[in-house]
Amino acid sequence: MIAIIAPSLDDKRIYPIHSLTTGAVHRSRVVLRHASGKGANAARAVARRGASVMLSALAGEDMAVLLEDQLGYIGVRLLVTSTQQATRSCITVLEDDGGATEFVQEALPVEAGERDLFVRNSLHCIDGAAAVLLAGSLPPGLPLDFYKLCVQRAVARGLPVVIDAQGLPLLSALPQSAAVVKINREEFEAIRAHIPGTRDTDDALAAELLSLGARCVIVTDGGNPVRVWQGGISTMLPTRAAVLPVPAVRTVNPVGSGDVMSGGITLALARGDSLEEAIHLGIEMATANARTLLPGELS
């Protein structure tokens, strides 16, 4: 079983239109509602590949129903921690040429009791897993070391860990983690603000993450090549990235492709594949995601 820990899902609305013009009125014949966010997108994709998945997530009442309808229906085991606050709502405006514009509501705060239950549920989820994916930002109310707690539980059980997160929650989780870090270009750049003295090159920044404890750093950049740095390199001698091409496809909706890649990497590691094989599976699944209308469904 793959455990996916998802503190920040979103109750997404997708508006397909012909093309987006700033300041204009746009009309869509259909509005699609989708249980989304990094963890939900990854869970859906992994389940579609036939794997056993447990998703530990925070969710308001309406989102909990949507998760059951859309993810429980395809076999994802749900461990939902209910919140008084509604789950954030995000909007994707999807153009005919595959362009996507997103409007993202920040996650709402969780209460102390909700926080404590979510931590317990997530650690319980890890106990029965073969691999762990930590996916998404932390809402206000969760401790910044939440992912560190999850990593410690996974490491104690000898489980591979993939982290698709950013900022201080990611950095606090890295020591002794041997985690695979999979982030996008924007998230990678934002880390510089948290590491004083980091040099300007990507190689140097990746080397800092490796020296903190990451096994591997993977940076995606839409349809541009994926860059991969592997561990054991001193920050004094920064490594160079391996550059992996992304297959050219007719993009229907790019949203969630990075999330699905994280899920694919975790799936491969859970079944004992090499890191190289895991990354290639992740790219394959991300490419399939970009060809589909709904994030995580795969083509």
C-alpha positions in Angstrom: 0.0 0.0 0.0 1.1 3.6 -0.7 0.4 6.2 1.9 -0.3 9.7 0.7 -0.4 12.4 3.2 -2.3 15.5 1.9 -2.8 18.5 4.3 -4.1 20.9 1.5 -6.6 19.5 -1.0 -8.8 21.8 -3.1 -12.4 21.6 -4.2 -11.7 22.5 -7.8 -13.9 24.1 -10.5 -12.7 23.7 -14.1 -14.0 26.2 -16.7 -13.3 25.1 -20.3 -13.3 28.0 -22.7 -12.0 28.8 -26.2 -9.4 31.4 -25.1 -8.8 33.7 -22.2 -8.8 37.5 -22.7 -8.0 39.7 -19.7 -11.0 41.9 -18.7 -13.4 40.1 -21.0 -16.6 38.1 -20.1 -16.2 34.4 -20.8 -18.9 31.8 -21.0 -18.4 28.1 -20.4 -21.0 25.4 -21.5 -19.9 23.2 -18.6 -18.3 23.6 -15.2 -16.5 20.5 -13.8 -16.1 19.9 -10.1 -13.1 17.8 -9.1 -11.5 16.6 -5.9 -8.0 18.0 -6.5 -4.8 19.2 -4.9 -1.4 17.4 -4.9 -2.4 14.4 -2.8 -5.8 13.8 -4.4 -4.3 14.0 -8.0 -1.5 11.6 -7.1 -3.9 9.2 -5.3 -6.3 9.1 -8.2 -3.5 8.4 -10.7 -1.8 5.7 -8.6 -5.2 4.0 -8.1 -5.9 4.1 -11.8 -2.6 2.2 -12.2 -4.0 -0.6 -10.0 -2.1 0.1 -6.8 -3.5 0.1 -3.3 -3.6 3.6 -1.9 -4.5 5.2 1.4 -5.1 8.9 1.5 -4.8 10.8 4.8 -6.4 14.2 4.2 -8.0 17.2 5.9 -11.4 18.0 4.4 -14.5 20.0 5.1 -17.9 18.4 4.9 -18.6 18.9 1.2 -15.1 17.9 0.3 -15.3 14.7 2.3 -18.4 13.7 0.3 -16.6 14.6 -3.0 -13.6 12.5 -2.0 -15.8 9.5 -1.3 -17.7 9.9 -4.6 -14.6 10.4 -6.8 -11.8 8.6 -5.0 -13.5 6.1 -2.8 -15.4 4.9 -5.8 -12.1 3.9 -7.6 -10.7 2.1 -4.6 -8.7 4.7 -2.7 -8.9 4.1 1.0 -9.8 7.4 2.7 -8.7 8.4 6.1 -10.4 11.8 6.3 -9.9 14.2 9.2 -13.0 16.5 9.2 -12.6 20.2 9.6 -15.0 22.9 10.6 -13.7 25.1 7.8 -14.8 24.3 4.3 -12.0 23.0 2.0 -10.5 25.8 -0.1 -11.9 26.2 -3.6 -9.7 26.7 -6.6 -10.5 27.6 -10.2 -8.8 26.4 -13.4 -9.7 28.3 -16.6 -8.8 25.8 -19.4 -8.3 27.0 -23.0 -8.7 25.0 -26.1 -4.9 25.0 -26.8 -4.2 23.4 -23.4 -3.3 26.7 -21.6 -4.4 26.7 -18.0 -4.9 29.7 -15.7 -5.4 29.0 -12.0 -6.9 31.0 -9.2 -5.8 29.4 -5.9 -7.4 30.1 -2.6 -5.1 29.7 0.3 -5.8 26.9 2.7 -7.9 27.9 5.8 -6.7 27.3 9.4 -7.3 24.0 11.2 -8.3 23.9 14.9 -6.2 22.3 17.6 -8.3 19.2 17.8 -8.3 18.7 14.1 -4.5 19.2 14.0 -3.9 16.5 16.6 -6.3 14.0 14.9 -4.8 14.6 11.5 -1.3 14.0 12.9 -2.4 10.7 14.5 -4.2 9.6 11.4 -1.3 10.3 9.1 1.2 8.4 11.3 -1.2 5.5 11.5 -1.5 5.6 7.7 2.3 5.4 7.4 2.5 2.4 9.7 0.8 0.1 7.1 2.5 1.4 4.0 5.2 0.2 1.6 6.1 3.8 0.5 5.1 7.3 1.6 4.3 10.5 -0.4 4.1 13.8 1.5 2.2 16.1 -0.8 1.3 19.8 -0.6 1.6 22.9 1.6 0.6 23.0 5.2 -2.5 25.0 6.2 -2.2 27.4 9.2 -2.5 25.4 12.4 -0.3 22.5 11.4 3.2 22.6 12.9 6.0 23.4 10.5 7.7 20.1 11.5 4.6 18.0 10.5 6.4 16.4 7.6 9.4 15.8 9.8 7.3 13.7 12.1 6.0 11.8 9.1 9.5 11.2 7.7 10.8 10.0 11.1 7.9 7.4 11.3 8.6 6.3 7.7 12.4 6.1 8.2 11.9 4.1 11.4 10.0 1.5 9.3 12.5 1.5 6.5 10.1 3.0 4.0 11.0 5.1 0.9 9.7 8.7 1.1 8.9 11.1 -1.6 8.3 14.8 -0.7 6.3 17.1 -3.0 6.3 20.2 -0.8 8.2 23.4 -0.4 9.7 26.0 1.9 10.3 25.3 5.6 8.1 22.2 5.9 10.3 20.6 3.3 13.6 21.7 4.7 12.7 20.6 8.2 11.9 17.1 7.0 15.2 16.5 5.1 17.8 15.6 7.8 18.3 11.8 7.9 15.4 11.4 5.5 17.0 10.0 2.4 13.9 11.4 0.8 13.3 11.9 -2.9 12.4 15.6 -3.3 10.1 16.3 -6.3 9.2 19.9 -6.8 8.5 22.3 -9.7 10.6 25.1 -10.9 8.8 27.8 -9.0 9.0 25.8 -5.7 12.7 25.2 -6.3 13.4 28.9 -6.8 11.5 29.8 -3.7 13.7 27.7 -1.5 16.6 30.1 -2.0 15.0 32.5 0.4 15.2 29.9 3.2 18.9 29.0 2.7 21.2 31.9 3.5 24.2 32.3 1.2 22.9 29.9 -1.4 24.7 30.6 -4.7 22.7 31.5 -7.8 23.2 28.2 -9.8 20.7 25.4 -9.7 23.5 22.9 -9.1 24.6 24.7 -6.0 21.0 24.9 -4.6 20.4 21.2 -5.3 23.6 20.3 -3.6 22.4 22.2 -0.5 19.3 20.1 -0.4 21.3 16.9 -0.9 23.7 17.9 1.9 20.6 18.4 4.2 19.6 14.8 3.7 17.8 14.4 0.4 18.5 11.2 -1.6 17.6 12.9 -4.9 16.3 16.3 -6.1 13.9 16.3 -9.1 12.7 19.6 -10.6 10.0 19.7 -13.2 9.3 22.6 -15.5 6.1 22.0 -17.4 6.9 20.6 -20.8 10.6 21.5 -20.4 13.2 18.8 -19.5 13.2 17.3 -16.0 16.4 17.9 -14.0 17.7 15.4 -11.5 20.4 15.6 -9.0 21.5 12.6 -6.9 22.9 12.5 -3.4 26.2 12.3 -1.6 27.7 15.5 -3.0 29.3 18.1 -0.8 28.1 21.7 -1.2 31.7 22.6 -1.9 31.6 20.4 -5.0 28.1 20.8 -6.4 26.8 18.1 -8.7 25.5 18.6 -12.2 22.0 17.7 -13.1 20.9 14.9 -15.4 18.6 16.3 -18.0 15.6 14.1 -18.9 13.4 15.0 -21.9 9.6 15.2 -21.5 7.7 13.6 -24.5 5.9 16.1 -26.7 2.1 15.6 -26.5 -1.0 17.5 -27.4 -1.8 19.0 -24.0 -5.5 18.9 -22.9 -4.9 20.0 -19.3 -1.4 20.3 -17.7 -2.7 20.8 -14.2 -1.7 18.0 -11.8 1.0 16.6 -14.0 3.7 17.2 -11.4 1.5 15.7 -8.7 0.9 12.6 -10.8 4.7 12.3 -11.4 5.2 12.3 -7.6 2.6 9.5 -7.4 4.3 7.5 -10.1 7.7 7.8 -8.5 6.2 6.6 -5.2 4.5 3.7 -6.9 7.7 2.5 -8.5 9.7 2.8 -5.2 7.0 0.9 -3.3 7.3 -2.1 -5.7 11.1 -2.0 -5.4 12.1 -0.4 -8.7 15.3 1.6 -9.0 15.3 5.3 -8.7 16.0 5.7 -12.4 13.0 3.4 -13.2 10.9 5.4 -10.7 11.7 8.7 -12.4 10.9 7.3 -15.8 7.5 6.0 -14.6 6.8 9.4 -13.1 7.5 11.1 -16.4 5.3 8.6 -18.3 2.4 9.1 -15.9 2.8 12.9 -15.9 2.7 12.9 -19.7 -0.5 10.7 -19.7 -2.0 13.2 -17.2 -1.4 16.2 -19.6 -3.4 14.4 -22.2 -6.6 14.2 -20.1 -9.2 16.8 -19.1 -9.3 15.9 -15.4 -6.2 15.8 -13.2 -5.1 12.4 -12.2 -7.4 10.4 -14.5 -4.6 9.6 -17.0 -5.1 8.8 -20.7 
